[in-house]
Amino acid sequence: MKSNNEITPWKLKTIKTTILKILEEKPSTGYEIMKEIKTRSMGMLEVKSGIIYPTLKKMEEEDFIKGQWDNVTRKKKIYTLTQKGILMNKKIQEYNQKIKDMHISLFKELGFEIDQEDFKNQSSIKFPEEILKDTKLSKEDKEKRLTEAYKKIDSYIKFLEERKQKIRSILMSLK
C-alpha cells in the first residue's frame, strides 16, 4: 500500500493544477504556494520543499510559470503565470466544467434531478481557512460565514447520502 505522503502521478498533477490556480489569483513565493496547497486541500495534501521547488522549476522550464527574484532582498523568488500558464489554466477550468456537466448528466440518467445552480453552489463553499484569514471580516462575520459554510457542506453531504441510498436500492433491485 502506498504512503499518504508518496507523490503519485495523480498527486503531482493535482499539485501542478493547484499551483496554476493559486498563481492565477496572485503572484506567490514557493513557501506561500506550499501553505496555500495545504489550506486548499484541508491538510490532505501537504507538499514539502523537496517536492514544491523541483515542481516549480519544471513548470518554469515548461514555460507555464515564471520565477523572478525579489528586487529588494533577492532571498525570495516570486512566481507568476506566463501566457502559456494562463491558457493551460483556462483549459483545465473548461475540462473541470465538462466533468461537472458529465456528473450532472450521469445523475439525471440514474433518475436524479439535480439543479445545476445547487451543484454550482456546493463548489463555491469557502474553506474555513479562507474565512479566518480574511482580515476585513469581524469576528461575528467570520462566525456567521463559517456557520453558513458548515450548513452548505452538511446539506451537500445529505444530498450525496440520499443519492447513495437510491443507487444502493437500484443495485439491490438488479440482483
N, C-alpha and C positions, 0 to 999 in steps of 0.2 A: 504494500500500500504506500502511496506517495505521501510525503510530509506536506503539511499545510503551508510550509514556508518554501517548498520547492517551486521554482519558476518553470511552469509548464508553458508550452506554446500558447495555450489559451490565456494564461495569466499575463504573458508578455504582450499579447495583442490588446488585452484589457488595459494594461499599463500605458501602452503607446496611445491608444484611443483616448484614455483619460488625460494624458499629457496634452494632446491636441485640444481637448475641450477646455482644460484649465488655461492654456495659453491663448485660447480664443477670447477668454474673459479678461485676462490681464497678463502682462509680462511677469515672469516669476523666476526666482533662483531655483536651483536643484533642490535645496533644502525646503523651500516653500512648496514645491511640487510634491516632494515626499510627504509632507504634512497633509496636504490637500487630498492626496490619493487615500491616505488613511482615513481622513474625515469623510470623504465621499463614499467610501466603502464600509463605513461604520465600523472600522477597525478590522474588517475581514481581510483586507489586503494591505499589509504593512511592507513597504518597499524600503530596503536598506540602501545605503550609499553605494555598496558594491554592485547593485543592480541598476539604480537610477542613473548614475553618471555614465556608465558604458551605454545604457539605452539612449540617453540624451546625445552622446557622442555619435552613435549610429544614426539617430534621427537627423543630426546635423549633416552627416555625410550623405544621407539620402535627400537632403535639401528640404525637409519638412519643417525644420526649425532653424533658428539662427541664435547662436550664443554670443554675447558681447560683454566684455569685462566692464565692470562698474568703473566709470571715469574717475571717481573720487578715490576709492580705496584699492581698486584692482584686485580685491580679495574675493569678490562675488562675480559670478557670470550670470547675466540676466538673459533669459531665453524668451524669444518671441516667435510667432508663426511666420513662415515665408509664404509667398503666394501659393506654392505647391502644397504647403501645410493647410492653408485656408481651403483650397479646393478639395483636399483629401477629407478634411473635417466636414465639409458640406456633403460629400459623397456618403460618408459614414452616417450622417444625420438622415439623409434620404433613405439609405438602406434600413436604418432603425425604424423609420416610419413605415416602410414596406413590411417589416417584421410585425409591427404593431397591427397594421391593417390585416396581415395574414392571420394573426391570432384572433382578431375580431371575427374575421370570415369563418375561421375554423369553429369558434364558439357558436356562431349562427348556424352552421351546418349541423352541429350537435344539438340544435334546438334551443340554444340560449339566446335570449335577447340582450344585447349589450349596447348601451348608449355610448357612442363614441366620445361624447363630451365627458361622461363619467370616467371612461378609460383614460382620457387625457388628464383629467383632474388627479387621478391616482399617481401619475408620473410627475406631477408638479408639486408633490409634497416636499417641503424643505426639510433637510436634515437638521436634527436638533443643534448640531454644532454651528450650522449657518445662522440659526436664530440667535444662539447665545453670543456669537462673536459680532453681531450687528450692534455697533456702538450707538446707533441712532435710536434704538428702542429702549424704553423704560423697562424696569423690572416687571411691571404689571403687563406691559405689551408682550414681553417675552413669554411670560407665563400664559397669557391668552393664546399666543401663536403656537406654543408647544402643546397646549391642550387641544387646539384645533388640529394640529398635525397628528396627535395621538388618535383623535376621533376619526380622522380620514383613514389612517392606517388600520385602525380597528374595523372600520366599515369595509375596507378593501379585503381584509382577512376574512371577514364574514362572507363577503361576496364570493371569494375563492372557495371557501369551505362549502358553500351551497352548491357551487358548480362541481366540486369534487364529489359530493354526495350524489348528485344527479348522474355523473359519469359512472360512479360505482354501481348505482341502480341499473343503469343501462347495461353495464358489463355483466352484472349478475343475471339479468333477463336473457342475455345472449347465451348463457351456459346451459 
